[in-house]
């Protein structure tokens, strides 16, 4: 018996498409995050994140085949991402993950990854008043 990927264990492409749709439904109404997405229509961002997550979690490599190496930090560098943006992003993604009927181990793996990845995208730090 072969080991199944998180992609397969989570339910495959339909589950990842649902996850990303639920996430971006919240982003669309979030003033902090909406400023990070310059596109009037979020469809391009929805498709890119969906394909990235499918590939990351062990599904087809369509993302890399169409866009090249993910280079997440480099691709996000043009956007001002501070702690507020990170927290808003992670909050909406956490809610989207928790809205799905995932096995606890899959849920935890995803939440851990999203916490780590969202923190790594922070590229603007506002100095504290305490100095």
Number of C-alpha atoms within 10 A of each C-alpha: 3 4 7 10 14 19 20 15 15 20 12 16 18 11 19 22 18 16 21 21 19 18 22 23 14 18 21 15 10 15 11 16 19 17 14 15 14 9 11 8 10 16 11 10 14 17 15 16 17 22 23 22 22 24 17 16 17 15 17 16 15 14 20 13 9 10 11 10 10 12 8 12 13 9 10 14 13 10 15 14 23 15 16 12 23 20 17 18 22 20 16 18 24 19 15 19 24 15 13 15 12 16 10 10 11 17 17 14 11 20 18 12 11 18 17 12 15 18 17 13 21 19 16 13 10 7 7 6 5 4 4
